[in-house]
Amino acid sequence: MARREAGFTLLEMLVALAVFSLAALALVRLQGVTLRTAADLDSKALGQIVARNLMVEVQTDPIPPSVGQDDGNIENGGRRWHWTRIVKPTDDRRLLQVDLTVEGQPSASPVVLSFVRVVE
């Protein structure tokens, strides 16, 4: 009787390589999604900081903003941000409603912040 060599057959190696390739591909795709999500969260967090800074400027300015829409650009965190401010009167004449929208990258969703400003 002929003695059989110990080891894997070519078919077994191909199946193992296919399974490993599928697992590696899934991990690479997961890493891509994770990186995109982290970048979106970073952009969103920085956008919220920009919106809050603009809110503080409106709240601390001795002259209240005029009713209507205003917009502009600001640089913060090494990025350029476009903001839009809509000021509306409320039922109470001593208060103004302010809606701020801050947009950074075109692919990211805008940050919207609404607050009330006291008119003295």
N, C-alpha and C positions, 0 to 999 in steps of 0.2 A: 504494500500500500504506500501510496505517495503521501508524503507529509505536507500538510497545508500550511502556508505561511500565515502568521498572525498579522493583522493590520486591517485598515479600512479599504473598502472597494471604492472605485471611482464614483459610482452612483451615490454611495453614502457621503462622500466628500462634497459632491455637487449639491445634494439636499442640505447638508449642513451649511454650506456657503450661501445658499439661497435664503435660508432662515436667518442667518446672521446679517445678510444684506438688507432684508426687510426690517429687522430690528434697528439697524444702524440708520436706515433712511427715516424711520419713524422718529428717532432721537434727533436727527438733524432738522427735521420739520418742526419738532417741538421747540428746539432751541431758537429757530427763526421766529416763531410766534411769541416766545418769551421775550426776545429782544425787541420786537415791535411793540409789545405791550408795555415794556419798561420805558421805551422812548415816548410812548403816548402819555404814560403817567407822569413822566418828567415834564413834558410840555404842558400838561394840564395843571400840575402843581405850580410851575413857574407862571402860567397864565393867571392862576388865582392870586398869586403874590402881586402881580402887576395890577389886577383889578382892585385888590384891597389897598394898594398904594394910591391908586387914583381915587378911591372912595375917601381915604384919609385926606387927600388934597381938597376934595369937595367939602368935606365936613369941617375942616379947619380954616378954610378961606373965609375971611370976614365978610366978603361980598358973596351973597348966594348966587348960584348959577341962574342964568335966564332960562325961561321956559322955551322949550324947543329941542332941536337936535344939534349936536356938535360932534365932531370926530377929529382924530389926529393920529399921529404915530409917536411911539416912544421906544427907546432902546433900554432894555433891561436884561441882565443875565447873558449878555453877548448876543441877544436876539432882537429882532425888530418886531414890534407888536403894533397892530392897528386897533384903536379903541373907538367905540361909538357911545355917546352919552345922550340919553333921551330924558328930558326933565318935563314932568307933567304936574299941573296943580292938583291939589286934593280938595276934599270938602272943607277941610280946615285951612283957612288962609295962611296960617302960621307954618304950614308944612308943605314941602315939595317932595314928590316921588321921583327918585332918580334910578334909571335903569342903565347899567353899564354893560357893554359887550366888548370882550377883548378877544382878538383873533391873532394867532401866531402863524403856525404853518398851515398851508391850505388843506392838508390831510387831517389835521386835528380838529376836534369839535371846539367851538368857541366857549369861552367862560362867560356866564351871565350872572350879574350881581345886581340885586335890587335893594334899595334902602331909602330911608326917609331923611330929608334934610330940614332942620328947623330954620325958619326965617325969622329973624328978630326985628 
